[in-house]
């Protein structure tokens, strides 16, 4: 198999930092955020829960709520937040007149990246929490049809800042805010709706949009959610026979000249795998910082893409390893000791919004942005990553769950994992899948303990069994990848 190789990824070293304990980070974060006494979680007068986007307290946004809703379900972080509580709040983000999910309840004007990102998250909420709810499915499909109508009204030209639902027109305040990569996120949304409504016309719409996305001569990157979801959509379409240039689409992200990827060191602090926030006023500005939400958000979408396009596996796995290892910078944690941070008085369970290369004579600096310092919507992805990235006995070879966050997958899901060993010798990985699988596939847990066969997904061979204590113990060859699936025992 020929693997897609990018110099920006191949040249990333073995991370100097150990991977943080994401299960503890996620647990501490959830304990703080879901405790109403801490002022992050609120209840509106009509009984709907919502969350501040920042520890300092700002707003009611779907881009925060959706991340926390899915994270809560994946981790069972708060037993008090039952499905009906999530359901009652979820409906408020769907505009009853314009039939589309919006970032704030009732809003009619949105930047494009928010519009598409909100609908990405709405789809994740639907699949993670309400996959058997026909009303939720109908809202999802209605929102997708509204997005399609918008795309047709602007002739698929998303090179604007946003859209006004009332005037039915696109708008831009400044050229620097134009967001052409929206077409990639649009392709994902059309594909998601097409798959889960069995509408082949929407799948074809996704393929049409993907062709427009890959046709850019310059990197169209503006904000990573569109590019991240586009990778998953592209891989799925390629696996179904569509002509898709995966190398170019993944390359938009692994681009250090025009794209969002950071590599190298800031004052001896590695930033490999962390991502810039947005295009910015100029390239120098964009390259001067990395953002917490943007650095974690792509992983739950890009990792499942390897299931459909295994040729992407080595590059995505190595990039992901560096991203999760270097994420400690957002906690003010350096390779040796701490880095300067702007608001150590705020809860240390919530990561900073961004890290700047230099500020006030310090380098680097964990800090905030325009609206706040510590990012709840960035930290919310800790709960996703804690379930997707499974620590193994080999510290630089995590087991990536490539099924748990694959919101495109239909039918009965099974645990599927990608392991990449970049060492010169064989390595063994011992790990346990997320406890979320106990809820999703109780038949794999007879007597409460995981059991089953291990299938090599590339060769279809049975290569072992889950250990009696519920652990998976598997060997990965030198500089090799391994895709495994857990099946019921015969």
Buried (B, 14 or more C-beta within 10 A) or exposed (E): EEEBEBEBBEEBEEBBBEBBEBBEBBBBBBEBBBEEEBEBBEEEEEEBBBBBBBBBEBBBBBBBBBBBBBBBBBBBBBEEBEEEBBBEBBEBBBBEEBBBBBBBBEBBEBBBBBBBBBBBBBBBBBBBBBEEBEEBBEBBBBBBBBBBBBBEEBEBEBBBBBBEBEEEEBEBEEEBBBBBBBBBBBBBBBBBBBBBBEBEEBBBBBBBBBBBBBEBEEBBBBBBBBBBBBBBBBBBBBBEEBEBBBBBBBBBBBBBEEBBBBBEEBEEBBBBBBBBBBBBEEEEBBBBBBBBBBBBBBBBBBBBBBBBBBBBBBBBBBBBBBBBBBBBBBBBBBBEEEBBBBBEEBBBBBBBBBBBBEBEEBBBBBBBBEEBBBBBBBBBBBBBBBBBBBBBEBEBBBBBBBBBBBBBBEEEBBBBBBBBBBBEEEBEBBBBBBBBBBEBBEEBBEEEBBBBBBBBBEEEEEEBBBBEEBBBBBBBEEEBBBBBBBBEEE
